[in-house]
Amino acid sequence: MKDFPPAGRLPKRYCKTLQLRDDATLIAAYRQAHAAGAVWPEITQGMRAVGILDMEIYLLGTQLFMIMDTEPDFDHDAAMRALAAQPRQAEWEAYVATFQQTAGTTAEAKWQLMERIYKLAD
């Protein structure tokens, strides 16, 4: 990926989870909101501005799983506070909250960090 740090400076990786409402119509709408090109440009620009290099979201039933790769010196807590202040971020969070079972008004409050328990390379 072109935006990743140069060799020797590996990105940090965070994995998070969130629960969607158990409603097929809402889940379909959530998928559409995250289709290629559908996420508001201010949101992707805000993520990049705080040091997020790449993000993927996976779905199994109502469970979402996010993989977030960041700059090597990324400070998660500071970046999440900065992300919440980015243009249209609060509006986006209110919009996607209509699909989400998890309570909270910010991405940091809703997306729960997961603990890595295995890595093949270890």
C-alpha positions in Angstrom: 0.0 0.0 0.0 1.5 3.3 -1.1 0.7 5.2 2.2 2.4 2.8 4.5 5.6 3.8 6.2 8.9 2.9 4.6 10.5 -0.5 5.3 11.8 -0.7 8.9 8.9 1.5 10.2 6.1 -1.0 10.6 2.6 0.4 11.1 0.7 -0.3 14.3 -2.4 -2.4 14.0 -5.6 -2.2 16.1 -8.5 -4.5 15.9 -11.9 -3.4 17.2 -15.4 -4.8 17.3 -18.9 -3.4 17.4 -22.4 -4.9 17.3 -25.0 -3.9 14.7 -28.8 -3.9 15.3 -30.3 -7.3 14.4 -32.3 -5.9 11.4 -31.6 -7.1 7.9 -32.7 -3.8 6.4 -30.4 -1.8 8.7 -27.5 -4.1 8.1 -28.0 -3.7 4.3 -28.1 0.1 4.7 -24.9 0.0 6.8 -23.2 -2.1 4.1 -24.3 0.5 1.5 -23.0 3.4 3.7 -19.6 1.7 3.7 -19.5 0.7 0.0 -16.5 1.9 -2.1 -16.8 5.7 -2.5 -19.9 6.0 -0.1 -18.1 7.1 3.0 -18.1 10.9 3.2 -14.8 12.4 2.0 -14.5 14.4 5.2 -14.5 11.2 7.2 -11.7 9.5 5.2 -9.7 12.7 5.2 -10.1 13.0 9.0 -8.9 9.5 9.5 -5.8 10.1 7.4 -5.2 13.4 9.2 -5.0 11.7 12.6 -2.6 9.0 11.4 -4.8 6.1 10.2 -3.2 4.6 7.1 -5.7 1.9 6.3 -8.9 0.5 7.7 -11.0 -2.6 6.8 -14.3 -3.6 8.3 -15.6 -7.1 8.2 -19.1 -8.4 9.0 -20.4 -11.7 10.5 -24.1 -11.6 11.2 -24.4 -8.5 13.4 -20.8 -8.4 14.6 -18.4 -6.0 12.9 -14.7 -6.4 13.1 -12.3 -3.5 12.2 -8.6 -3.7 11.3 -7.0 -0.3 11.6 -3.3 0.2 10.5 -1.7 3.4 11.7 1.5 5.4 11.7 4.2 3.7 13.9 4.1 6.6 16.5 0.3 6.6 16.6 -1.1 7.5 20.0 -4.6 5.8 20.0 -6.3 7.9 22.7 -5.0 11.2 21.4 -5.9 10.3 17.8 -9.4 9.2 18.8 -10.0 12.6 20.5 -8.6 14.4 17.5 -10.8 12.3 15.2 -13.9 13.2 17.1 -13.1 16.9 16.4 -12.6 16.4 12.6 -15.2 18.0 10.2 -18.5 16.1 10.0 -17.3 13.4 12.3 -20.0 13.9 14.9 -22.6 14.0 12.1 -21.2 10.7 10.7 -21.2 9.0 14.1 -24.9 10.1 14.6 -25.8 8.7 11.2 -24.1 5.3 11.6 -25.4 5.1 15.2 -28.9 4.4 13.7 -27.5 1.0 12.5 -25.4 0.2 15.6 -26.5 -1.7 18.8 -23.5 -0.4 20.7 -24.2 2.9 22.6 -21.9 5.9 22.4 -21.5 9.1 20.4 -17.9 8.8 19.3 -16.1 6.0 17.4 -13.8 5.6 20.4 -16.8 4.9 22.7 -18.5 2.5 20.3 -15.7 0.5 18.8 -14.1 -1.8 21.5 -10.4 -2.6 21.2 -9.8 -6.3 20.9 -6.9 -8.2 22.5 -4.6 -10.2 20.2 -4.1 -13.7 21.6 -2.2 -15.3 18.7 0.2 -14.3 15.9 1.8 -16.8 13.5 5.1 -14.8 13.3 5.6 -15.0 17.1 
